[in-house]
Amino acid sequence: MRGLLEIPVTMREENHPRALAPTAPEAQWQRAARRVGRLQRIQLLSLVTIGVVVVLSSIATGLIFAASARQQEAREHERAALVSIRDGVRDEQVEITRRLLDGEAPFTAELVLRLAALAGEVSSVATAPGIDGESKAERQARLKVIEVVDIFSAELSATPDPEALGSTLTSDYGQGLLDEFFQAFDAWVVANGEAVAAFRSRQRDVIATSGLAASALILMLTVTGLLIWLRVERARERVFASARTESRRFDSMVSNASDVMIVVGESGIVDYCSPSVKRLLDWSPKDVVNRPLRALVHPDDAHKLRVASGEQLSANEVSEAIDLRLLHRDESWMHAETLVTNLARDEAVKGFVLNCRDVTDRKEVEAQLAHQAFHDPLTGLPNRVLFEDRLAHALDLQESHRSPIAVLVLDLDDFKTINDSMGHHIGDELLNIVGERLLRSIRPGDTPARLGGDEYAVVLESLAGPAAARVIATRIAETLRKPLSLAGKEVVITASLGIALAPRHGTDPETLLRHADIAMYEAKARRGVEVLTFDPEMEIALEERMGLSVDLNRAVDAGDQFRIVYQPIVDLYTEKITGLEALLRWQHPTAGEILPDKFVPLAEQTGLIVPIGELVLEEACRAGAAWNSGVGPDDRLTISVNVSPRQLEDLSFVDAVSHALWESRLPAECLLLEVTESAVMGDVEQAIEQLGRVKRLGVRVAIDDFGTGYSSLSQLGRLPVDMVKIDKTFIDALSGGTADADIIGVIVQLGAVLGLQTVAEGIEVVEQVSDLQQLECRLGQGFFFATPMAVEEITRLLADQNGASVEELLADASDEVDR
């Protein structure tokens, strides 16, 4: 069999589209015809059965009539014989009596013989087997005749002399005997006549009854046959009406379906195309029919269709969905999810049926999500995952090319100052500008990336020598140093850059990044130095970090250097505060306030994050219990506490949560633990187990910074979470185009399907609130509503919202915090 995409030499007449138009109605008509055929066979069988029954009943009635006629004829013959014998005997009696009385002649032997013959005839008739239907009167009369004949016969036998016999017969005895004989014989004839008359009456009744029964049976069978015929005709009409309805329904479905149905002959020519091709591809069916299918399919996808058709040659089944790109009239390509069914053996089709569904929008969203998984959503540069993959690939190639490779890491100087003083949206604008300048400063084959925050990295391949990496790094620093305008102000930014060379400073991505990072921090520590290449001695600088680690340890022991601020989470439709996120601050004795992004990573590395996390958890639960005291269940606030990956890995974490709830008397459902995507995806199974134990306490769980990871989407359905917090980068990009709004919409819809709440982080302008409301995102937080505040400020906000006494709330909150 030739492939679907081959050009045919000729087009067979039976594959013409007029013989193929919609195949489902053809199947409906075939099924209807088979059902009607069965009904007609039932009808014919019923009529034949009725005919046979009528014929058999007619034959039975005829036989009854014939038997009755024969019985009546026999009875008539019997009566005639009896009457003839009676009349003969009576005539002989009269003749003998006359002769004897008149004395004409003596009683001779002739008379004796005649009397004997008559006696014998009467005896033979009387003693013969009785006819069916003999009445009781007949039987008694016949037996009496036999008795008299026997006596008479005995007299004839005992008196052979005619003279003596004549004397006997003329005597009173003889005359009495003859009278008795005639009386008995007359009684027999009378009884026989009455029996014959009764038999005739019964025969008439039987014949009349049989006729009526036969007529009734024939009438009943005729009516039954008529009813069967009418019922079959109605059933046949219903079958054809149903088939016509199904045919019209199929025509309407095919005409209005969103999918395109294409029937392709074994030669690869399109034999039929549904009208929906006009709506999806702007082609009319006549533009597609009688053309090779390959004219519609993208050349790179042609092999998929050949494979699909080849798999279908041996089975009448639907293949797995294949993705094809189909040509639009405007020369664009539509992504179609296509099912191929082999109906080559179906006489109504004789080819392949392709059901094509437009999935272009879905493909675009998937491409955006895939891009988001490996690219920074703010700058569009590769993220850390893709960067490390590219670096590993470059290191693999270096083994064969032997050309130097360099990893460059840069971090903006004083970015926090710009971000805090001018706002996060200005900081994000600066990060975008840095990404653009970074792209202009490197070579086409180099790979830039944003690792996070204000940290960038570049993989430099095929370098002429170690000095070439420094030249490129210096060019990057000079480009970044050029003045730029931010919020109407001219700003000059500088960056610190560190370089690590392979294989001199490492042969794996982790080592090279770490050494480049150490060089960058060394350059940042050396004010005025922008570019440094890694030197093993730079690791001495780690001692400073170790010193900070010591200070952090002392702060944990002292317990009075940390403070917690709270940022409200509000209902975007009512602006009512529904929850508070607890945020940690470190007030260093000498360095002043240190934000979490500076000391939390160090706490993670040293393990101090566990006691720090317990401190935050206990204090936040106490404050939450105070704010929720005297409040109804519907008005309770949710207290959100961030949980680091190290805490999640700690076996005593669940016990710490349970202890904090018990000590503060905070309802478990009021506590919301926020875990980042990286914390969850490090060890998915352990995270699921640990979060499941937390959930069993009644505590709720949220995924923080959702969208910045690369694999949690596939695991989201498995994770025991209640809320998804959409990362600020998505919110900031809302005004940048509909694609970002679509992604947020997908996340909100996904949360709704999974029964999860969604919270938008980092809301800063009213337009973002409006956009999020249109996307049906219910909750949000950010500087637009409030900055992180101390307990007292939060208490005043809640008092204004609830109309309660500020002093009372402050007292309750202070008591809980002090306790």
Secondary structure, DSSP 4 states (H G I P E B T S, - for coil): ---TTSPPSS--GGGSGGGTS-HHHHHHHHHHHHHHHHHHHHHHHHHHHHHHHHHHHHHHHHHHHHHHHHHHHHHHHHHHHHHHHHHHHHHHHHHHHHHHHHTSS---HHHHHHHHHHHHHHHHHHHSPPPTT--HHHHHHHHHHHHHHHHHHHHHHH---HHHHHHHHHSHHHHHHHHHHHHHHHHHHHHHHHHHHHHHHHHHHHHHHHHHHHHHHHHHHHHHHHHHHHHHHHHHHHHHHHHHHHHHHHHHHHHH-SSEEEEEETTSBEEEE-THHHHHHS--HHHHTTSBGGGTB-GGGHHHHHHHHHHTTT-SSBPPPEEEEEE-TTS-EEEEEEEEEEETT-TTT-EEEEEEEE-HHHHHHHHHHHHHHHB-TTT--B-HHHHHHHHHHHHHHHHHH---EEEEEEEETTHHHHHHHH-HHHHHHHHHHHHHHHHHHS-TT-EEEEEETTEEEEEE-S-SSHHHHHHHHHHHHHHHTS-EEETTEEE---EEEEEEEETTS-SSHHHHHHHHHHHHHHHHHSTT--EEE--GGGGGGHHHHHHHHHHHHHHHHH--SEEEEEEEEEETTT--EEEEEEEEEEEETTTEEE-HHHHHHHHHHHTTHHHHHHHHHHHHHHHHHHHHTT--GGGPPEEEEEE-HHHHH-TTHHHHHHHHHHHHT--GGGEEEEEEHHHHHHSHHHHHHHHHHHHHTT-EEEEEEETSSSSHHHHTTTS--SEEEE-HHHHHTGGG-HHHHHHHHHHHHHHHHTT-EEEE----SHHHHHHHHHTT--EE-STTT---B-HHHHHHHHHHHHT--HHHHHHHHHHHHH-
